[in-house]
Amino acid sequence: MVMAATFVACLGMGSAVGAADTTQTKGDSASIWPHQDYTGDFLERRYLTGDWGGWRTKLADRGITLNVDLLQEYFGVVDGGRDEDDAYGGSADYELHVDTQRLGLWPGGFLRVFAESRFGDFVNVDAGTLIPAQLDGVLPLPEDISTLTSVSYVQFLTPWVAVLGGKLETLDGDQNAFASGRGKTQFENLAFVLNPVTLRTVPYSALGGGLLFVLPEQLGTYQVVALDAGGRPDESGFDHPFEKGTVVAQELRIGYEPLGLPGHVTLGGTWSSRNFSILDQDHRLIIQALFDRRFGTDFADVERSGSSWSIYYNFDQFLWTEKEDRTQGIGLFFRFGQGDERNNPLERFYSFGFGGKGVIPTRDEDTFGIGWYLNDRSDHLPRLIEKRTRGGQGFEIFYNAALLPWLHVTPDLQVLKGAQKRIDTSVVLGLRGQITF
């Protein structure tokens, strides 16, 4: 997540702008949302439902695209943790894009509408870790629910400056070539999707707006955004806007090519004026794994320490790529984050690993990853809780196989050290299946 709620994330563009190995955004529709090929027979096309008798391509020519995908997961704690159990669950995402220039209106306008549904059960609590082993188990909320998570609009004023406003979704920021996204074709554990120290300050979905600056010569992007600190994915935000405070976040992402190999560096920071306590709940963290009421702590009596902040850094670097397609190859990634220890249970965070795509001949769409993370808990927790908890760490390895262009299957293994000292290290095995409609 940028945690800075980047324009790139809110557009659903991922790292499609601001990198040395991509097309520079100049308010040109094709440079942001390129045409997708919906044609082909059942076993070769990228989308299960195809071209809808040609209407899907006609709509895309007019700047309107609608994509739906379904993610199903079967995971189990096979050893250790709070409980050895298994669970089946999943999610569905619905995404609408409208390009005003292709629609015949004005240039440089981009509307994104994003909704999602969650269903089933997950092993996050059973695993006994503060950071969820299954990202899908906490988004958009821990209960089964459908939400209109984001409705955002971007308008480029010049080829290098854009403004944005609306209800923004922040998960897809903090981009990384090998450890990013929504737990579909890369890592499953939240620790490898975003920098979790930012979760204290930045909501998953909130009203907001800001500015995007595209740096010259396709060098990268700089963005700054303000958000409603009390935003929730299941609320519009208009009833009590900014009542709980304001989040200000910014991020600089630079692309570079040492020895002709693509790489990126990201540096960002967040600040929230919301009045926080270190025991404040967040649905994206499994708080029960860090403390519970039988420790004798009354959450309401814990002193509030005011505003909070975080800083974060990440980089990715290809070590080898194919000459014909530089998106295929092998590389490494690293993340670091520092949170406000006064009111953030995650004071410090590190992750490191390797990833790649298309490394097996004839398997161009397959991806893989191996990663390790470490989080230090705050020393400002109530004493009774502090004595019984520790920092967490974990390991994950996955291989995402494209059985068909529209069907991906991913076996996944995680070994996780829990936040409570009494909880044994857990071993989590799982299988994901993604269908793109």
C-alpha positions in Angstrom: 0.0 0.0 0.0 1.3 3.4 -0.4 0.8 3.8 2.4 0.7 7.2 0.9 -2.4 6.3 -1.0 -0.7 7.1 -4.3 -2.5 8.2 -7.5 -0.9 5.2 -9.2 -2.6 2.9 -6.7 -5.9 4.6 -6.9 -5.9 4.4 -10.6 -5.2 0.7 -10.5 -2.1 1.4 -12.6 0.3 -0.3 -10.2 3.8 0.6 -11.3 2.7 1.6 -14.8 4.0 5.1 -14.4 7.1 6.6 -12.9 9.6 3.9 -13.7 12.5 3.8 -16.1 11.2 0.8 -17.8 7.7 2.0 -18.6 5.9 4.5 -20.8 5.8 8.0 -19.4 2.4 9.3 -18.4 1.5 12.4 -20.5 -2.2 12.5 -20.1 -2.4 10.1 -23.0 -5.1 7.5 -22.5 -3.0 4.7 -24.0 -0.1 5.3 -21.7 -2.2 4.6 -18.6 -4.8 2.0 -19.5 -3.6 0.2 -22.6 -6.0 -1.9 -24.6 -6.4 -5.5 -23.5 -6.8 -8.3 -26.0 -10.1 -10.0 -25.1 -10.1 -12.2 -28.2 -9.0 -15.8 -28.7 -10.3 -19.3 -28.1 -11.3 -20.7 -24.7 -7.8 -22.1 -23.9 -5.8 -19.2 -25.2 -7.6 -15.9 -24.3 -6.7 -14.0 -21.2 -10.2 -13.6 -19.9 -12.6 -16.5 -19.3 -15.7 -14.8 -20.7 -13.9 -13.5 -23.8 -15.0 -10.6 -26.0 -18.7 -10.8 -25.3 -19.5 -11.1 -29.0 -17.2 -8.2 -29.8 -18.8 -5.7 -27.4 -16.0 -5.8 -24.9 -13.5 -4.5 -27.5 -16.0 -1.9 -28.7 -16.5 -0.6 -25.2 -12.7 -0.5 -24.6 -12.3 1.5 -27.8 -14.6 4.0 -26.3 -12.7 4.1 -23.0 -14.8 1.8 -20.9 -13.5 -1.5 -19.4 -15.0 -3.8 -16.8 -12.9 -6.6 -15.3 -13.9 -9.1 -12.7 -11.7 -11.8 -11.0 -12.3 -14.4 -8.3 -9.7 -15.6 -5.9 -10.3 -18.9 -3.9 -8.0 -20.1 -1.1 -7.6 -23.2 0.9 -5.1 -22.8 3.7 -4.3 -24.7 6.9 -2.1 -24.5 10.0 -0.4 -27.9 9.8 1.8 -27.4 12.9 2.1 -24.9 15.8 0.2 -21.6 16.0 -2.9 -21.1 18.2 -4.7 -24.0 16.6 -4.0 -26.6 13.9 -7.0 -26.0 11.6 -7.8 -25.4 7.9 -10.2 -23.0 6.1 -11.7 -22.2 2.7 -12.4 -18.6 1.7 -11.8 -16.0 -1.0 -12.7 -12.7 -2.6 -14.0 -11.2 -5.8 -12.9 -7.9 -7.3 -14.9 -5.7 -9.7 -13.1 -2.9 -11.5 -14.5 -0.3 -13.9 -12.3 2.2 -15.8 -13.6 5.1 -17.9 -11.1 7.2 -20.0 -12.7 10.5 -20.9 -10.6 11.1 -24.0 -11.5 7.7 -25.6 -15.1 8.4 -24.7 -15.0 11.5 -26.8 -15.1 14.0 -24.0 -12.0 15.8 -22.8 -8.3 14.6 -22.6 -6.5 13.4 -19.4 -9.5 12.3 -17.3 -9.6 8.9 -15.7 -12.4 7.5 -13.5 -11.9 4.3 -11.5 -14.6 2.4 -9.6 -13.5 -0.5 -7.5 -15.7 -2.9 -5.5 -14.9 -6.1 -3.7 -16.5 -9.0 -1.9 -15.1 -11.3 0.8 -16.4 -14.8 1.8 -15.5 -17.8 3.8 -12.9 -18.5 6.5 -9.2 -17.9 6.9 -6.4 -19.1 9.2 -5.1 -15.7 10.3 -6.1 -16.1 14.0 -5.1 -19.7 14.1 -1.6 -18.8 12.8 -1.0 -16.6 15.9 0.8 -13.8 14.1 0.1 -10.0 14.3 0.6 -9.6 10.5 -2.0 -11.7 8.6 -0.8 -14.8 6.8 -3.7 -14.4 4.4 -4.3 -10.9 3.1 -7.8 -11.8 1.7 -8.9 -12.6 5.3 -8.8 -8.9 6.3 -9.9 -7.1 3.2 -12.1 -5.2 2.8 -13.1 -6.1 6.4 -12.6 -9.3 8.5 -16.3 -10.3 8.1 -18.0 -11.5 5.0 -19.0 -8.3 3.2 -19.2 -6.5 -0.1 -18.1 -2.9 -0.4 -17.7 -0.1 -2.9 -14.2 0.5 -1.8 -13.1 3.2 -4.2 -14.5 5.8 -6.6 -11.7 8.0 -7.7 -11.1 10.5 -10.5 -7.8 11.8 -11.9 -7.4 14.8 -14.2 -4.1 15.6 -15.8 -3.6 19.4 -16.0 -0.4 19.1 -18.0 1.6 16.1 -19.2 3.5 16.1 -15.9 0.9 17.2 -13.2 -2.4 15.7 -12.2 -5.0 16.2 -9.5 -7.1 13.5 -7.9 -10.1 13.2 -5.6 -12.7 10.8 -4.4 -12.9 7.8 -2.1 -9.4 6.3 -2.5 -8.2 2.8 -1.9 -4.6 2.6 -0.7 -3.5 -1.0 -0.8 -1.8 -1.0 -4.3 0.8 1.7 -3.4 4.3 1.0 -2.2 4.9 -0.8 -5.5 7.5 -3.5 -5.8 8.3 -5.6 -8.9 8.5 -8.8 -6.8 6.5 -8.2 -3.6 3.3 -6.2 -4.2 -0.3 -6.5 -5.4 -3.3 -8.1 -3.7 -2.1 -11.6 -2.9 -3.0 -13.0 -6.3 0.1 -13.7 -8.4 2.7 -12.8 -5.8 3.0 -13.2 -2.0 0.0 -14.0 0.2 1.3 -12.7 3.5 0.5 -9.0 4.1 4.1 -8.4 5.2 5.2 -8.9 1.5 2.5 -6.8 0.0 3.0 -3.5 1.8 5.0 -2.0 4.6 2.8 -2.7 7.7 4.2 0.1 9.9 2.0 2.5 7.8 -1.2 0.7 8.8 -1.5 2.8 12.0 -1.7 6.1 10.1 -3.2 5.3 6.7 -6.8 3.8 6.3 -7.5 1.2 3.6 -10.2 3.3 2.0 -11.0 7.0 2.7 -12.1 10.3 1.2 -9.1 12.3 0.0 -7.2 14.0 -2.8 -3.8 15.3 -3.8 -1.3 15.9 -6.5 0.9 13.7 -8.8 4.1 14.9 -10.4 5.6 12.8 -13.2 9.4 13.4 -13.2 11.2 14.3 -16.5 12.7 11.6 -18.7 10.5 8.9 -17.4 12.5 9.0 -14.1 9.7 8.4 -11.7 6.8 10.0 -9.7 6.3 12.2 -6.7 2.9 12.3 -5.0 1.3 13.9 -2.0 -2.2 13.2 -0.7 -4.5 14.1 2.1 -7.0 11.5 3.5 -9.8 11.3 6.0 -8.1 9.6 9.0 -11.4 7.8 9.9 -12.1 6.4 6.5 -13.7 2.9 6.2 -14.4 0.7 3.1 -18.0 0.2 4.1 -18.8 3.9 4.6 -19.0 6.7 2.0 -17.3 9.1 4.4 -19.6 12.0 3.7 -21.5 11.8 6.9 -18.7 12.9 9.2 -15.7 13.8 6.9 -12.4 14.3 8.5 -14.0 14.2 12.0 -11.3 12.0 13.3 -8.4 13.9 11.7 -6.4 14.1 8.6 -3.7 11.9 7.1 -0.9 13.5 5.0 1.3 11.2 3.0 3.9 11.5 0.3 6.0 9.2 -1.8 8.9 9.5 -4.2 9.5 6.6 -6.6 12.6 6.6 -8.8 13.5 4.2 -11.6 17.0 3.4 -12.6 19.0 0.9 -14.7 22.4 -0.2 -13.3 24.1 -2.3 -16.0 21.0 -2.0 -18.1 18.9 -3.9 -15.6 15.6 -2.3 -14.3 15.3 -1.3 -10.7 13.3 1.1 -8.5 13.7 2.9 -5.2 10.7 4.2 -3.2 10.9 6.6 -0.2 7.8 7.8 1.6 6.3 9.1 4.8 2.9 9.4 6.5 1.5 11.6 9.3 -1.9 11.5 10.9 -3.5 14.0 13.3 -5.8 11.3 14.7 -5.6 10.8 18.5 -4.2 7.3 18.8 -3.6 4.8 21.5 -1.1 2.0 21.1 -3.9 -0.6 21.6 -6.3 0.9 19.0 -7.7 -1.9 16.8 -7.0 -2.1 13.1 -8.8 -4.7 11.0 -5.6 -5.3 8.9 -3.7 -6.5 11.9 -4.6 -9.7 13.9 -4.5 -7.8 17.3 -5.6 -11.0 19.2 -2.2 -12.5 18.4 -0.5 -9.6 20.3 -2.8 -9.2 23.3 -6.2 -10.1 24.6 -8.4 -9.1 27.5 -7.4 -11.9 29.8 -4.1 -10.0 30.3 -6.1 -7.6 32.4 -5.7 -4.5 30.3 -8.7 -2.3 29.7 -8.3 -0.9 26.2 -10.4 2.1 27.0 -8.1 3.1 29.9 -4.9 3.1 27.9 -3.5 6.6 27.5 -3.8 8.3 24.1 -0.6 9.9 22.9 -2.0 12.0 20.0 -0.8 12.0 16.4 1.4 9.4 14.7 3.8 9.0 11.8 5.8 6.5 9.8 8.5 6.4 7.2 9.2 3.6 4.7 11.6 2.6 2.0 11.7 -0.2 -0.5 13.7 -1.2 -3.6 13.6 -3.9 -6.2 16.4 -4.8 -8.6 16.4 -7.3 -11.5 19.6 -9.4 -11.5 18.8 -10.9 -14.9 16.2 -10.3 -17.6 15.3 -11.8 -21.0 16.5 -9.5 -23.9 13.1 -9.8 -25.6 11.0 -9.0 -22.6 12.4 -7.1 -19.7 9.5 -8.0 -17.4 10.7 -11.6 -17.3 13.7 -12.4 -15.2 14.9 -12.8 -11.6 15.6 -10.1 -9.0 15.6 -9.2 -5.3 13.6 -6.8 -3.1 14.0 -5.1 0.3 11.7 -3.1 2.6 12.3 -1.1 5.7 9.8 0.8 7.8 9.9 2.9 11.1 6.8 3.6 13.0 5.9 5.9 15.9 6.6 3.6 18.9 4.4 5.7 21.2 1.2 4.4 19.6 2.1 1.8 16.9 2.5 -1.8 18.0 4.8 -2.3 15.1 7.8 -0.1 15.8 10.1 -1.3 13.0 9.9 -3.6 10.0 12.2 -5.3 7.5 11.7 -7.7 4.6 14.0 -9.2 2.1 13.7 -11.8 -0.7 13.9 -12.9 -4.3 11.3 -13.2 -7.0 10.9 -13.7 -10.7 8.7 -14.3 -13.7 8.9 -16.5 -16.7 12.2 -18.2 -15.7 11.1 -21.6 -17.0 11.1 -21.9 -20.8 7.5 -21.8 -22.3 6.2 -20.7 -18.8 6.3 -16.9 -19.5 3.4 -16.0 -17.2 4.5 -18.0 -14.1 5.9 -16.2 -11.1 7.7 -17.2 -7.9 8.9 -15.7 -4.7 10.9 -16.4 -1.6 10.8 -13.9 1.3 11.6 -13.3 4.9 10.3 -10.5 7.2 11.0 -9.3 10.8 9.0 -6.8 12.8 10.0 -5.3 16.2 7.1 -4.6 18.5 6.9 -1.3 20.4 8.5 -1.0 23.9 5.6 1.3 24.9 3.0 -1.5 25.3 1.4 -2.0 28.7 3.9 -3.8 30.9 1.8 -7.0 31.4 1.4 -7.3 27.6 5.1 -6.5 26.9 6.3 -9.3 29.2 4.2 -11.8 27.2 4.9 -10.7 23.7 7.8 -10.5 21.2 8.6 -9.3 17.8 7.5 -11.5 14.9 9.1 -12.9 11.9 8.2 -15.1 9.0 9.2 -16.9 5.8 7.1 -17.5 2.7 7.7 -19.3 -0.6 5.2 -19.6 -3.5 5.0 -20.6 -7.2 2.2 -19.1 -9.2 1.5 -21.3 -12.3 -0.6 -20.0 -15.2 -2.5 -23.2 -16.1 -4.4 -21.2 -18.6 -4.1 -17.5 -19.3 -7.3 -16.8 -17.2 -6.6 -19.5 -14.5 -3.7 -19.2 -12.1 -3.0 -21.8 -9.3 -0.5 -21.1 -6.5 0.9 -23.5 -3.9 2.2 -21.5 -0.8 4.2 -22.3 2.3 4.8 -20.0 5.3 6.7 -20.5 8.5 5.7 -17.9 11.1 6.9 -16.9 14.5 3.9 -15.6 16.6 3.7 -12.4 18.6 2.9 -14.1 21.9 5.7 -16.0 23.6 3.4 -18.9 24.5 2.5 -19.6 20.8 4.7 -22.0 19.0 6.0 -21.2 15.5 3.3 -22.1 13.0 3.6 -23.8 9.6 1.0 -22.7 7.1 0.3 -24.6 3.8 -2.1 -23.3 1.2 -3.4 -23.3 -2.3 -4.8 -20.3 -4.2 -6.8 -20.3 -7.4 -7.5 -17.1 -9.4 -10.0 -16.9 -12.3 -10.0 -13.7 -14.4 -13.4 -13.2 -16.1 
